[in-house]
Amino acid sequence: MLDTLKAIPARTYILIVTALVIIGGGFYIFAELGEEVLENEKIMIDQHAADFAESIATPGVTTFFAFITELGSVWALTVGSIIMLGVLWYFYQRKKWRIVYFVIAMGGVTLLISGLKAAFSRDRPNLIEQYDGTGYSFPSGHSTAPIVFYGFIIYLIIRSRLNALAKWVLNIALGILILLIAFSRLPLGVHYFTDVIGGLTLGLTWLVTCIAILEITLWQSGRKAKKEL
């Protein structure tokens, strides 16, 4: 056991601690929001965010965010996941763990969203089927699932052999896209601000958990392979 701990690089310890902080912080924020939702409390920030969203919801802005929100829809992420599985299989068919944990990440977040929406049973501010504004409101699925899907792609890009500039450009673009998809739910009027924040924290917590376990699995697999040589 001690030999195993000594073999872990210092950088890995830092990553583990960082992951635990993110997971713990995300869980705490989600739990606090969830408690207020269950108590049916009126949250002032929801009203302020709704007023702001309404103030910017011009026809042009609504059209833009209607397009953006589709990039976080079930059909878009389903098609994207199928494409990602093909890409992962092409590049990592001999290193199956990335494929396995991508499936776990996307399958798990789907179950989390469905289960938690049913558990909290929060009504939406508006029911608008055109913008996937049906069913329960908390947490926002358009905030939770995209951060897991696009976040996993960010992780793969970081681990890739692309040059530093390409990594920065792609990952910043994906990060902005994640935030835009989440924010799009406000001017479209189908979610409360706390739904969005709850979804982002839940998605980030689940994403970091999956990536942390994947990294540990890859490290153990690499260590085992070295021993067998």
C-alpha positions in Angstrom: 0.0 0.0 0.0 2.8 2.4 1.0 4.7 1.6 -2.2 1.6 2.4 -4.3 1.2 5.7 -2.6 4.8 6.6 -3.0 4.5 5.8 -6.7 1.8 8.4 -7.2 3.4 11.6 -8.7 3.0 14.9 -6.7 1.0 16.4 -9.6 -1.5 13.6 -9.3 -2.0 14.3 -5.6 -2.7 18.0 -6.5 -5.3 16.9 -9.1 -6.9 14.5 -6.7 -7.2 17.3 -4.0 -8.6 19.7 -6.6 -11.1 17.2 -7.8 -12.3 16.5 -4.2 -12.7 20.3 -3.6 -14.8 20.7 -6.8 -16.9 17.6 -6.0 -17.4 18.7 -2.4 -18.2 22.3 -3.3 -20.5 21.3 -6.2 -22.4 18.9 -3.9 -22.8 21.5 -1.2 -24.1 24.2 -3.6 -26.5 21.7 -5.2 -27.8 20.5 -1.8 -28.3 24.1 -0.6 -30.3 25.0 -3.7 -32.2 21.7 -3.6 -33.3 22.4 0.0 -34.7 25.8 -1.0 -36.5 24.3 -3.9 -38.1 21.6 -1.7 -39.3 24.2 0.7 -40.9 26.1 -2.2 -39.1 29.3 -1.1 -39.2 32.3 -3.3 -35.6 33.0 -4.2 -34.9 36.6 -5.0 -32.1 35.9 -7.4 -34.6 34.0 -9.6 -36.7 37.1 -9.9 -33.8 39.4 -10.6 -32.4 37.0 -13.2 -35.9 36.7 -14.8 -36.3 40.5 -15.0 -32.8 40.8 -16.6 -33.5 38.0 -19.1 -36.9 39.6 -20.0 -35.2 42.9 -20.5 -32.8 41.5 -23.2 -35.3 39.1 -24.8 -35.6 40.9 -28.2 -36.7 38.9 -31.2 -33.1 38.7 -32.4 -31.8 37.6 -29.0 -34.6 35.0 -28.7 -33.8 33.6 -32.2 -30.1 33.3 -31.3 -30.7 31.5 -28.0 -33.3 29.3 -29.6 -30.5 28.0 -31.8 -27.9 27.8 -29.0 -30.3 25.9 -26.7 -30.7 23.2 -29.4 -27.0 22.4 -29.0 -27.8 21.1 -25.5 -31.0 19.3 -26.4 -31.5 15.5 -26.0 -31.4 14.9 -29.8 -28.2 17.0 -30.3 -26.3 15.3 -27.4 -27.5 11.9 -28.4 -26.2 12.4 -32.0 -23.1 14.0 -30.6 -22.5 11.1 -28.2 -22.9 8.5 -31.1 -20.3 10.5 -33.1 -18.0 10.7 -30.1 -18.2 7.0 -29.6 -17.1 6.5 -33.2 -14.2 9.0 -32.7 -13.1 7.4 -29.4 -13.3 3.9 -31.0 -11.2 5.0 -33.9 -8.5 6.6 -31.7 -8.7 4.5 -28.5 -10.0 1.1 -29.5 -7.0 -0.5 -27.7 -7.4 1.8 -24.7 -11.0 1.2 -23.9 -11.3 3.0 -20.6 -12.0 6.4 -22.2 -14.8 4.8 -24.1 -16.2 3.1 -21.0 -16.1 6.3 -18.9 -17.6 8.4 -21.6 -20.6 6.0 -21.7 -20.8 6.0 -17.9 -20.6 9.8 -17.8 -23.4 10.3 -20.4 -25.6 7.4 -19.2 -25.2 8.4 -15.6 -26.1 12.1 -16.1 -29.2 11.1 -18.0 -30.3 9.0 -15.0 -29.4 11.8 -12.6 -31.4 14.4 -14.4 -34.5 12.2 -14.7 -34.3 11.0 -11.1 -33.7 14.4 -9.6 -36.3 16.2 -11.7 -38.9 13.7 -10.4 -37.6 14.0 -6.8 -37.8 17.8 -6.7 -40.9 18.1 -8.9 -40.4 21.8 -9.4 -42.8 23.5 -11.9 -41.3 25.5 -14.7 -41.8 29.3 -14.9 -43.3 28.6 -18.4 -44.2 25.5 -20.4 -42.9 26.0 -23.9 -42.5 22.8 -25.9 -40.8 24.7 -28.7 -37.8 25.2 -26.5 -37.9 21.8 -24.7 -39.6 23.6 -21.9 -41.7 20.6 -20.7 -41.6 18.4 -17.6 -40.1 19.5 -14.3 -37.7 22.4 -13.9 -35.0 21.6 -11.3 -32.2 20.9 -12.2 -31.9 22.2 -15.8 -31.1 19.4 -18.1 -29.7 21.8 -20.6 -27.2 23.0 -18.0 -26.4 19.6 -16.6 -25.9 17.3 -19.7 -23.9 19.8 -21.9 -21.3 20.4 -19.2 -20.7 16.7 -19.0 -20.7 16.1 -22.8 -18.7 19.1 -23.9 -16.6 19.0 -20.7 -15.5 15.5 -21.5 -14.4 16.7 -24.9 -12.4 19.5 -23.2 -10.8 16.8 -21.0 -9.9 14.7 -24.1 -8.5 17.8 -25.8 -6.3 18.5 -22.8 -5.0 14.9 -22.9 -4.5 15.1 -26.7 -1.3 15.9 -28.6 -2.6 19.1 -30.0 -0.4 22.1 -29.6 -1.0 24.5 -26.6 -2.7 27.2 -28.8 -5.1 24.8 -30.4 -6.0 23.4 -26.9 -6.7 26.9 -25.5 -8.8 28.0 -28.5 -10.9 24.9 -28.6 -11.4 24.6 -24.9 -12.3 28.3 -24.4 -14.8 28.0 -27.3 -16.4 24.9 -25.7 -16.4 26.5 -22.3 -18.3 29.6 -23.7 -20.7 27.2 -25.5 -21.5 25.4 -22.2 -22.3 28.7 -20.5 -24.3 30.0 -23.4 -26.5 26.9 -23.5 -27.1 27.1 -19.8 -27.9 30.8 -20.0 -30.2 30.4 -23.0 -32.8 28.8 -20.8 -33.4 32.2 -19.1 -34.3 34.5 -22.0 -36.3 31.7 -23.4 -38.3 31.7 -20.2 -38.3 27.9 -19.5 -36.1 27.8 -16.4 -35.3 29.7 -13.2 -31.7 30.9 -12.5 -31.4 28.4 -9.7 -32.3 25.6 -12.1 -29.4 26.6 -14.2 -26.9 27.0 -11.4 -28.1 23.7 -9.9 -27.6 22.0 -13.3 -24.1 23.4 -13.8 -22.9 22.4 -10.3 -24.5 18.9 -10.7 -23.0 18.4 -14.1 -19.6 19.7 -13.1 -19.6 17.4 -10.0 -20.5 14.4 -12.0 -18.0 15.2 -14.8 -15.1 15.7 -12.4 -16.0 12.5 -10.6 -16.0 10.5 -13.8 -12.7 12.0 -15.0 -11.0 11.5 -11.6 -11.9 7.8 -11.6 -10.9 7.5 -15.2 -7.5 9.1 -14.5 -7.0 6.7 -11.5 -8.0 3.8 -13.8 -5.6 4.9 -16.5 -2.8 5.3 -14.0 -3.3 1.8 -12.5 -3.5 0.3 -16.0 -0.3 2.0 -17.0 1.5 0.9 -13.8 0.3 -2.7 -14.4 1.5 -2.7 -18.0 4.9 -1.5 -16.9 5.1 -4.3 -14.3 4.3 -6.9 -17.0 7.1 -5.7 -19.3 
